[in-house]
Amino acid sequence: MKFLFLICSVFVFIGCLDLKQDPISLPLEPTPTLSSEQVLSSISPDDIISAQELLLKSIYQKALPSIVQVKVETVVSQRSFFGGLRRYNMPSEGTGFIWNEKGYIVTNHHVIQNADTVRVIFDNETEFVAKVHGTDPHSDLAVLKINPGNTSLTAISLADSDKLSIGQMAVVIGSPFGQEFSMTQGIISGLGRTLPSQTNFATSEIIQTDAAINPGNSGGPLLDKTGSVIGIASQIVSNTGSNTGVGFAIPINTAKRIIPSLIEKKTFKYAYLGITAFTLTSNLSKANGVPEKTQGALIVSVFNNGPAFKANLRISEKTKEINGIEYPIGGDIITHIDQIPIKSINDIIEYISNKQPNDIVSLSIIRSGKTKLNIELKLGERP
């Protein structure tokens, strides 16, 4: 307070000077540097908790009008004990959020997969019948469409998931186990995860969070401290089916790339290289006759008539034993794509996922453990 009073006094004094006179040199005390511990010690714990509560409340109030509970019914047929066929509705649920004011709603593909009827319910209990407009099982994203009529819809605010950092606050709002519009808080636990999808292709750039995600949260927003969406809750790792602190979300920047195509064309086309590959390890490198510190991915198989097949990329057809373990050998080793270093198979998945079918890419490879080649090929469309 003494320092602030001094600064204010100086400004008041300068304001009273006749500016036509020669300037007067005033001795000022140097600005004190306070450590984070000193700053925090000057704030009471009650003030810190109150500030956090106000922040969480503001996140919830800002995002809530744009979030919906998604209720799904699927007609299931089952043969009875007496041989007849019995049909019944199997209910399930998830979460979604308003993409734009025209009535497009984003959720997970697995939430509405095989749905016969879909309803969305807002926090004010307004309810609409929704149609599945477009879906993409590779990214686990889907778009629903409602006819809002005279109801005014509020599109949720979108952040930039490329700017995320580990330790950043993360908030999930959804309907876990049917408990609609529940909020949980955590942090960003990891970035750039690669996970299996519902198809034969992996998904990359996934966000990991310890904010509680449970059945019913799927398709709901992962929010930052401003109440803007940074990801879409999608998966958990659990032996029980319930939250264990390891949840995953699709980055909102991935959705920004895919959702417009789902709205316009009802589908999204992915680029396709057509390989199965292993990240190089020291023993895998040694088995293939390259320096142990070589970084890249060894091709072990290619898909028939795919881009890699047509470019005559070589696959691993033999193995070599090191310390009792068989390692594949003989395949081409991809070290760069378009001159970008490849450290793991995840780098290939991430790079190709951001390309378009028919794009030309240049692969730098090591063949037979020593020959270095550059091979250009045209990417295909993922089957």
Summary of the structure (lengths in Angstrom):
residues: 383
radius of gyration: 27.9
end to end distance: 67.4
largest distance: 107.5
contacts: 1164
relative contact order: 0.10
helix: 22%
strand: 38%
